[in-house]
Amino acid sequence: MKFKYFGTAAAEGWPGLFCSCDNCKRAKKSGGKNIRTRSQALINNNLLIDFPPDTYFHVIKNGLDLTKIKYIIFTHSHQDHFCFQEFHMTSPPFAYNSNKEQIPQINIYGNESINSYAGNFENSKDILNFHEIYAFEKYNIGEYIITPLKADHDYSQNCLIYIIEDNKNKILYANDTGYFPDETWDYLQNSININNKKFDFVSLDTTNGILGGRRGHMGIEAGYDVKKRLIEINAADDNTVFCFNHFSHNGGKIYDELVPIAEKMGFLVSYDGMEINI
């Protein structure tokens, strides 16, 4: 399984769109991996996770090929993860294809809030196929099995994190969540008791950075507690790769500053364009 982070920031990006705080100034000055766009990830060129406002930039700058996307799974409907206006660009007069049979159908999976937008794209109804999904149910999506889990985030909608599996690998993608709800821990415990298949890769929310915090979002300490508990319940082990992801400028440490701290905790630190062969 190939995994790539196209964007790794929280809603404001880093540096923040209108911000001149010290953390944003240091990121601008340092450049490189310290510059972060809004969060988006890709698996094997055809499974996309979230669709932020920076998707067009990811296409132009980092080689994201939307013509190969068959599936998009959404964590929730906040604008930095679901920029729904862009889906109007899938049909004429915004997009053409000389051979209509080559226009890919994109299957969109998300909660009730995501699914409520399905009727907004009448001109793209042959291209966009919306599916409402529910926490703790398994879904066969092409070569993948996805299992949404309950997140601790916006309580006005059913926010989700995901187990994603193929015939070889199993990953956990978990941003825009605080320390996992009890129902999610119960599911993880029960599922590992059934098949004993550990996670190969775990990506965890780190919006709060070094500030701490366990509700709605996590900091590095809460993320480390998630790691310890996953190992305790036998869902992960020393071979599991853990990575901090989804950063806000409010979290304090730019990439260069956070890497040595994360290494001591047994974590990688994501950056835009980071690729991992799982």
Disulfide bonds with the S-S distance in Angstrom:
none
